[in-house]
Amino acid sequence: MTKHSPATERIDDYVGTRIRERQIMLGLTQSHLAKAIGITYQQTHKYEHGINRVSAGRLYEIARALDVPITYFYEGVGGANSSEPAPRQHTIIELANNFTAIQNEKHQEVLRQVARILAGR
């Protein structure tokens, strides 16, 4: 078994986090993504949580399924604290995911108006 450096492990975790974030943004479950790329949802979970490393070929398939370039998964790597998501990033993604799950367009519009008011716009 190959031992990976802490820096390599942080990047693997970062790539997994980016996979998960994009999946959530698109409103996909682990099962949806797994089916799209021909693996089990358990394997998807392992990729997202950095338990298993994502091969170059598999990352290509994931990028196609999530409709992003491969570079998307590495955006922010190399900068200060780049291996950790921005503090509010998960909250923003969760908010976007919940917003897209609202079926009633009038409710969505009310929520948009509330957000504008709270933002002072």
LOPASE-874310 format. One record per residue: x, y, z of N, C-alpha, C, O, CB in turn. Coordinates in steps of 0.2 Angstrom, whole numbers. Glycine has a CB too. Example, Ala and Ser with C-alpha at 12.3 -4.5 7.8 and 13.67 -1.06 7.14 Angstrom:
n.c1,n.c2,n.c3,ca.c1,ca.c2,ca.c3,c.c1,c.c2,c.c3,o.c1,o.c2,o.c3,cb.c1,cb.c2,cb.c3
66,-28,39,62,-22,39,66,-16,39,71,-17,42,57,-22,45
64,-11,35,68,-5,36,64,0,39,67,6,40,70,-3,29
This chain:
n.c1,n.c2,n.c3,ca.c1,ca.c2,ca.c3,c.c1,c.c2,c.c3,o.c1,o.c2,o.c3,cb.c1,cb.c2,cb.c3
4,-6,0,0,0,0,4,6,0,9,7,4,-5,0,6
3,11,-4,7,17,-5,5,22,0,-1,23,1,6,20,-12
10,25,3,9,30,8,9,37,5,14,38,1,14,30,14
4,41,6,3,48,2,5,53,7,4,52,13,-4,49,-1
8,58,5,10,64,9,4,67,12,-2,67,9,15,69,6
4,71,17,-2,75,20,-4,80,14,-10,81,14,0,79,26
0,83,10,-2,88,5,-6,84,0,-11,87,-2,4,91,2
-4,78,-2,-7,74,-7,-14,72,-4,-19,73,-8,-3,68,-9
-14,70,2,-21,68,5,-26,74,5,-32,74,4,-20,66,12
-23,80,7,-27,86,7,-30,88,0,-36,90,-1,-23,92,9
-26,87,-5,-29,88,-12,-34,83,-14,-39,85,-17,-23,88,-17
-33,77,-12,-38,72,-13,-45,73,-10,-50,73,-13,-35,65,-11
-44,76,-3,-50,78,0,-53,84,-3,-59,84,-4,-48,80,7
-49,88,-6,-52,94,-9,-56,93,-15,-61,95,-17,-46,99,-11
-53,88,-19,-56,86,-25,-63,82,-24,-68,84,-27,-51,81,-30
-63,78,-19,-69,75,-16,-74,80,-14,-80,79,-16,-67,70,-11
-72,85,-11,-77,90,-9,-79,94,-15,-85,95,-15,-73,95,-4
-75,95,-19,-78,99,-26,-83,94,-29,-88,97,-32,-72,101,-30
-82,88,-30,-86,83,-33,-93,84,-29,-98,85,-32,-84,76,-33
-93,83,-23,-99,83,-19,-103,90,-19,-109,90,-20,-97,82,-11
-99,96,-19,-102,102,-20,-106,103,-27,-111,105,-27,-97,108,-19
-102,101,-32,-105,101,-39,-111,97,-39,-116,99,-42,-100,100,-44
-111,91,-36,-117,86,-36,-123,90,-33,-128,89,-35,-115,80,-33
-121,93,-27,-127,96,-23,-130,102,-27,-136,103,-28,-124,98,-17
-125,106,-31,-127,112,-34,-132,109,-40,-137,113,-42,-122,115,-37
-131,104,-43,-135,101,-48,-141,97,-46,-146,95,-50,-131,96,-53
-142,96,-39,-147,93,-36,-147,85,-37,-152,82,-37,-154,95,-39
-141,83,-38,-140,75,-39,-139,72,-33,-136,75,-28,-135,74,-44
-141,66,-32,-139,61,-26,-133,58,-28,-131,58,-34,-145,56,-25
-130,54,-23,-124,50,-25,-126,45,-30,-122,43,-34,-121,47,-18
-132,42,-29,-134,37,-33,-135,39,-41,-133,36,-45,-141,34,-31
-137,45,-42,-138,48,-48,-131,49,-52,-130,47,-57,-141,55,-48
-126,52,-48,-119,52,-50,-116,45,-52,-113,44,-57,-115,56,-46
-117,41,-47,-114,34,-48,-117,31,-54,-113,28,-58,-116,30,-42
-123,31,-55,-126,28,-61,-124,32,-68,-123,28,-73,-134,29,-61
-123,38,-68,-121,42,-73,-113,40,-76,-112,40,-81,-121,49,-72
-109,38,-71,-103,36,-72,-101,28,-72,-95,26,-72,-98,40,-68
-106,24,-70,-106,17,-70,-102,14,-64,-98,9,-65,-102,15,-76
-103,17,-58,-100,14,-52,-106,14,-47,-112,16,-48,-94,19,-49
-104,11,-41,-109,11,-35,-109,17,-32,-105,21,-32,-107,5,-31
-115,19,-28,-115,25,-24,-110,25,-18,-108,30,-16,-123,26,-21
-109,19,-16,-104,18,-11,-97,21,-13,-93,24,-9,-103,11,-8
-95,19,-19,-89,22,-22,-89,29,-23,-84,32,-21,-87,18,-29
-95,32,-25,-96,39,-25,-94,42,-19,-91,47,-18,-103,41,-28
-97,39,-13,-96,42,-6,-89,42,-5,-86,46,-2,-100,37,-2
-85,36,-6,-78,36,-5,-74,41,-8,-70,44,-5,-76,29,-7
-76,43,-15,-73,48,-18,-74,55,-15,-69,59,-14,-75,48,-26
-80,56,-13,-82,63,-10,-79,64,-4,-78,70,-2,-90,63,-10
-78,59,0,-75,60,7,-67,58,7,-64,58,13,-78,55,12
-64,57,1,-57,56,1,-55,50,4,-49,49,5,-54,62,5
-59,45,4,-57,38,7,-54,35,1,-49,31,2,-64,34,9
-56,35,-5,-53,32,-11,-51,38,-16,-54,43,-16,-57,27,-15
-45,37,-19,-42,42,-23,-46,42,-30,-48,36,-32,-35,42,-24
-47,47,-33,-50,47,-40,-45,47,-45,-41,51,-45,-55,54,-41
-45,42,-50,-41,41,-55,-42,47,-60,-47,50,-60,-41,34,-58
-37,48,-64,-38,53,-70,-44,51,-74,-47,56,-76,-31,54,-74
-44,45,-76,-50,43,-81,-56,44,-78,-61,46,-81,-49,36,-83
-57,42,-71,-63,43,-68,-65,50,-67,-71,52,-67,-63,39,-61
-60,54,-65,-61,61,-64,-64,64,-71,-68,69,-71,-55,65,-62
-61,62,-76,-64,64,-83,-71,62,-84,-75,67,-86,-60,61,-89
-73,56,-82,-80,54,-82,-85,58,-77,-90,60,-79,-81,47,-80
-82,60,-71,-86,64,-67,-87,71,-69,-92,73,-69,-82,64,-60
-82,74,-72,-82,80,-75,-87,81,-80,-91,85,-81,-75,83,-78
-87,76,-85,-93,76,-90,-100,75,-87,-104,78,-89,-91,70,-95
-100,70,-82,-107,69,-79,-109,76,-75,-115,77,-75,-107,64,-74
-105,80,-72,-106,86,-69,-106,92,-73,-107,97,-70,-102,86,-63
-104,91,-79,-104,96,-84,-100,102,-82,-101,108,-82,-111,99,-85
-93,100,-80,-88,105,-79,-82,103,-82,-81,97,-83,-88,106,-71
-77,107,-83,-70,105,-85,-67,102,-79,-68,103,-74,-66,111,-88
-62,98,-81,-58,94,-75,-55,99,-71,-54,98,-65,-53,90,-79
-53,105,-74,-50,110,-69,-54,113,-64,-52,115,-59,-47,116,-74
-61,112,-65,-65,114,-59,-63,111,-53,-64,114,-47,-72,112,-61
-61,105,-53,-60,101,-46,-54,104,-43,-52,102,-37,-59,94,-48
-49,107,-47,-43,110,-44,-43,117,-43,-38,120,-40,-37,108,-48
-49,121,-44,-49,128,-43,-48,130,-36,-51,127,-32,-56,131,-46
-43,134,-35,-42,136,-28,-36,132,-25,-34,134,-19,-48,135,-24
-34,126,-28,-28,123,-25,-22,127,-26,-21,129,-32,-28,116,-28
-18,127,-21,-11,131,-22,-12,138,-18,-6,140,-17,-10,132,-29
-18,140,-17,-18,147,-13,-18,145,-6,-17,140,-4,-25,150,-15
-18,151,-2,-18,150,5,-25,147,7,-30,148,5,-18,157,8
-23,142,11,-29,137,14,-33,134,9,-39,133,10,-33,142,19
-30,133,3,-35,131,-3,-37,124,-2,-42,122,-5,-31,131,-9
-35,120,3,-37,113,4,-44,113,8,-47,108,8,-32,109,7
-45,119,11,-51,119,15,-56,124,11,-55,129,8,-50,122,22
-63,122,11,-68,126,8,-69,132,11,-67,133,17,-75,122,7
-71,138,8,-72,144,11,-77,143,17,-81,138,16,-75,149,6
-77,147,22,-81,146,28,-88,145,26,-92,141,29,-80,151,33
-91,149,22,-98,149,21,-100,145,14,-106,145,13,-101,156,20
-95,142,11,-96,139,5,-102,133,6,-106,133,1,-90,136,2
-101,129,11,-106,124,12,-113,127,13,-118,124,10,-104,119,17
-114,132,17,-120,135,18,-123,138,12,-129,137,10,-119,141,23
-119,141,7,-121,144,1,-124,138,-4,-129,139,-7,-116,148,-2
-120,133,-4,-122,127,-8,-129,124,-6,-133,123,-9,-117,122,-8
-129,123,1,-135,121,4,-141,125,3,-147,123,1,-135,120,11
-140,132,3,-146,137,2,-148,136,-6,-154,136,-7,-143,144,3
-143,136,-10,-145,135,-17,-148,129,-19,-153,128,-22,-138,135,-22
-146,123,-16,-149,117,-17,-157,117,-14,-161,114,-17,-145,111,-13
-158,120,-8,-164,120,-5,-169,125,-9,-175,123,-10,-164,123,2
-166,130,-12,-170,135,-16,-172,131,-22,-178,132,-24,-166,141,-18
-168,127,-26,-170,124,-32,-175,119,-30,-179,116,-35,-164,121,-35
-176,116,-24,-180,111,-22,-187,114,-21,-192,110,-21,-178,107,-16
-188,121,-21,-194,124,-20,-198,123,-26,-196,126,-31,-194,131,-17
-204,120,-26,-208,119,-32,-212,125,-34,-213,126,-40,-212,113,-32
-214,129,-29,-219,134,-30,-215,141,-32,-211,143,-29,-223,136,-24
-216,143,-39,-212,149,-41,-214,155,-37,-209,159,-36,-214,150,-48
-220,156,-34,-221,162,-30,-217,162,-24,-215,167,-22,-229,162,-29
-216,156,-21,-212,155,-15,-205,157,-17,-202,160,-13,-213,148,-12
-203,155,-22,-196,156,-24,-195,164,-25,-190,167,-23,-194,153,-31
-200,167,-28,-199,174,-29,-200,178,-23,-196,183,-22,-205,177,-34
-204,176,-18,-204,179,-11,-197,178,-8,-195,183,-5,-209,176,-7
-194,172,-8,-188,171,-5,-182,176,-9,-178,178,-5,-186,164,-6
-183,176,-15,-178,181,-19,-179,188,-16,-174,192,-15,-179,181,-26
-185,190,-15,-186,197,-13,-183,198,-5,-180,203,-4,-194,199,-13
-185,193,-1,-182,193,6,-174,194,6,-172,198,9,-185,187,10
-171,190,1,-164,190,1,-161,197,-1,-157,199,2,-161,185,-4
-165,200,-6,-163,206,-8,-164,212,-3,-159,216,-2,-167,209,-14
-169,211,1,-170,216,6,-165,215,12,-162,220,14,-177,215,9
-164,209,14,-159,207,19,-152,210,17,-148,211,21,-159,200,21
-150,209,10,-144,211,8,-143,219,7,-138,221,6,-142,208,1
-149,222,8,-149,229,7,-149,232,0,-146,237,-1,-143,232,11
-151,228,-4,-151,230,-12,-158,232,-14,-159,234,-20,-149,224,-16
